[in-house]
Amino acid sequence: MILEKFIGLFAGIFTTLAVLPQIIKAIRTKKVGDISPLMFLILCVGVGLWTCYGFLKNDLPIIITNCISFLLNGVMLFLALYKKKRNK
């Protein structure tokens, strides 16, 4: 049981942190032209549903990592939409 939580937590951490390099690059370069807002919207819906699932299962690793992932992907979605709108 402990091993399952440990593996689930670290899988969630790595999956969650995967978007950070993209966010950092977008902020530094101020370029988001090749980023698909639709992909990040779909990803936000998916991790939002995973968060709900975590609450239903009372599974903290799922709740915590997907909630953080939702926030980070939401930031990337905001950057993509905001920068594209300003460039028009």
C-alpha positions as CSV (number, residue, x, y, z in Angstrom):
1,M,0.0,0.0,0.0
2,I,2.8,2.4,0.9
3,L,4.7,1.5,-2.3
4,E,1.5,2.2,-4.4
5,K,1.2,5.7,-2.8
6,F,4.9,6.4,-3.3
7,I,4.8,5.4,-7.0
8,G,1.6,7.3,-7.6
9,L,3.0,10.4,-5.9
10,F,6.2,10.4,-7.9
11,A,4.4,9.6,-11.2
12,G,2.1,12.6,-10.5
13,I,5.0,14.8,-9.6
14,F,6.9,14.1,-12.8
15,T,3.8,14.4,-14.9
16,T,2.9,17.7,-13.2
17,L,6.4,19.2,-13.6
18,A,6.5,18.3,-17.3
19,V,4.9,21.6,-18.3
20,L,7.3,23.8,-16.4
21,P,10.0,24.1,-19.1
22,Q,7.3,25.2,-21.6
23,I,6.0,27.8,-19.2
24,I,9.5,29.1,-18.5
25,K,10.3,29.3,-22.2
26,A,7.1,31.1,-23.0
27,I,7.7,33.7,-20.3
28,R,11.3,34.2,-21.3
29,T,10.9,34.4,-25.0
30,K,7.4,35.8,-25.0
31,K,6.7,33.5,-28.0
32,V,3.7,31.1,-28.0
33,G,3.0,30.9,-31.7
34,D,3.5,27.2,-31.9
35,I,1.6,26.3,-28.8
36,S,-1.9,24.9,-29.2
37,P,-4.4,26.5,-26.7
38,L,-6.8,23.7,-27.5
39,M,-4.4,21.1,-26.3
40,F,-3.9,22.9,-23.0
41,L,-7.7,23.4,-22.7
42,I,-8.2,19.6,-23.2
43,L,-5.4,18.9,-20.8
44,C,-7.0,21.2,-18.1
45,V,-10.3,19.4,-18.5
46,G,-8.5,16.0,-18.1
47,V,-6.5,16.9,-15.0
48,G,-9.6,18.6,-13.6
49,L,-11.5,15.4,-13.9
50,W,-8.5,13.5,-12.4
51,T,-8.7,15.8,-9.5
52,C,-12.4,15.1,-9.1
53,Y,-11.7,11.4,-9.3
54,G,-9.0,11.7,-6.6
55,F,-11.6,13.3,-4.3
56,L,-14.1,10.5,-5.0
57,K,-11.4,7.9,-4.2
58,N,-10.0,10.0,-1.3
59,D,-6.5,9.6,-2.9
60,L,-4.2,12.4,-1.9
61,P,-1.4,11.9,-4.5
62,I,-4.0,12.1,-7.3
63,I,-5.7,15.1,-5.7
64,I,-2.5,17.1,-5.0
65,T,-0.6,16.4,-8.2
66,N,-3.6,16.9,-10.5
67,C,-4.6,20.1,-8.8
68,I,-1.1,21.5,-9.2
69,S,-1.1,20.3,-12.8
70,F,-4.4,22.0,-13.4
71,L,-3.0,25.3,-12.2
72,L,0.2,25.0,-14.2
73,N,-1.5,24.0,-17.4
74,G,-4.0,26.8,-16.8
75,V,-1.1,29.2,-16.6
76,M,0.2,27.9,-19.9
77,L,-3.3,28.2,-21.4
78,F,-3.6,31.8,-20.2
79,L,-0.1,32.6,-21.6
80,A,-1.0,31.1,-25.0
81,L,-4.3,32.9,-25.3
82,Y,-3.0,36.2,-23.9
83,K,0.1,36.4,-26.0
84,K,-1.7,35.4,-29.2
85,K,-4.4,38.0,-28.6
86,R,-1.8,40.7,-28.0
87,N,0.1,39.7,-31.2
88,K,-3.0,40.2,-33.4
